Structures are given as structure tokens and as C-alpha cells.
Amino acid sequence: QVQLVESGGGLVQAGGSLRLSCAASGIRFSLYDMSWYRQPPEKQRELVATITNGATTFHTEPAKGRFTISRDNAKNTVYLQMNSLKPEDTAVYYCKAALLGKVYWGQGTQVTVSS
């Protein structure tokens, strides 16, 4: 019933940009805190950025100044604008929705940054 579908990943050269999208269905989207996580090859999943249901944003240190999380409640979509990409940004990027004890994950989208 609940679906989070990421899109916008791909192959990009270092210094380039990508905009990831996560379209949600089956939830009252505006009530959920939304986050982007990433999982590089052979590493643990890590938080990239969060935007709350009140539109407060938080970006982890690797993303600060380069990535921007945003949301459009009318479209049930959260975005991650990624600029100045680096090879170390290569990972599967996942969308997460959270409200109280409920957590939902998307299937992920691959981002590969070449040098």
C-alpha cells in the first residue's frame, strides 16, 4: 500500500549535478518527516539530509554546501538537489518517510560519480 519511489539517479562526472526525486503514495505525506540516506558500496547506510513535516532541514557534513533537500507536499514528493558531486558520493540513495513509530523506505536509486 505504501510506496516510496526514487528516481533521478545516474552516471555523472565529478563536479556535475543531479536532482533526485522520491514520490510517495499511500501515506499522508505532509505529516511525515522525509530523509535521504545513501549506502556506498560495501559500507553502511548513512543519513544525508532530513526535512521535517514543518519544512525544517538538516544536512549532514558531507552534504553541507553541496546538497539541498526540499519537499513539495502538493506533489507528495521530496527532492535532493546534488551539486559539485564527488566520486565519494557514489552510492545507492534511499528515501525514508517517518512519523512516530512508522518508517517506510524506498527501493533506492543508483548514483555513480566518475572522476
N, C-alpha and C positions, 0 to 999 in steps of 0.2 A: 504493500500500500504506500509506504513512504519511499520516495526516490530522490536521491541527490545525484545529478548527472553533471560531471565536469566536462569541459571542452576547452579548446584553445591551445592545447599543448602542441609541441612540435619540435623541430630542429631549428636552432638559431645560432648565429655566430656570436662570439663574445662581444659585448658592447651593444647587442641588439635588444629588442623589446618583444614581449608577448603579453597578451591580456587573456587571463584565464576566466572562465565563467563557470558558475555552478547553479544550475536550475533545480529548484526544489518543488516537489509536489507531495501531497498527502499530509502536509503539516500546516499549521497556522504560522506561516513564515515570519511575519512581523514580530512574533513573540519570542523567537529563537535567537540566541547568540550564535553567530556564524564564525567559523575559523577556517583558515587554510593551514594544512600541515604538509610536510614533504618527507619523503623517505628516499635518501640516496642509496645507490647500490650497496648492499652488504652493511647498511647502517640502520639504526633505529629511526622510527618516525619522530619528527620534531615539529614543534609549533613554528609557524611563520608569522601569522598575524591573526587577530581577532577583531571582529566588530560586533558590539553588543546590540541587543534589541533597541537600545536608546541611541545607537549610532556612535557610541564611543569606540575609538580604535586603539589597538595596541599592536605594535610591530616589534618582533624580536630583533636583536642587534644586527644579525647578518642582513636583515631586510630594510633596516632604517636608512632612509635617504634614497632608496632604490625601488622599493615595492610600496604599493598603496592598495589597501583593502577598502572596498566600498560596497554598498548594497542598494538595490532598487526594490523596495517592498512591493511596488505595483507590478513588478515583473517576477517576483519570487526568486530573485537572482542575486548572488553575491559574486563580486569580481575581485581579481587580483591583477593589478597592473604591475608588470615587472619590467624595469628599465635597467640599463647598464648590466646586463646579465653576464655572469662569470661561469666558467666551467664547473666550479664547485656548486653552482645552483642546479646542476643536473640531478634530477630526482623524479619520482612519481609524486605528483601533487594531489592531495586529497582534500575534499571539502567535508566539514563537520558541522552539524547542527546540534545544539544543546539547549535544553530547557529543563530545569530542575533535575530529576533523575533520568531524563530521556536523552539519549545520544544516538545520532544517526550519522553514518559515513557514506560518502560516495565511493565509486569504484576506482577513482584515480585517473589522472591524465599524465602522460609522459612528457617531460620537458628535458631536452638534451641541448646543452650549450657546448659548441665546439670552439676550440682555440685556433 
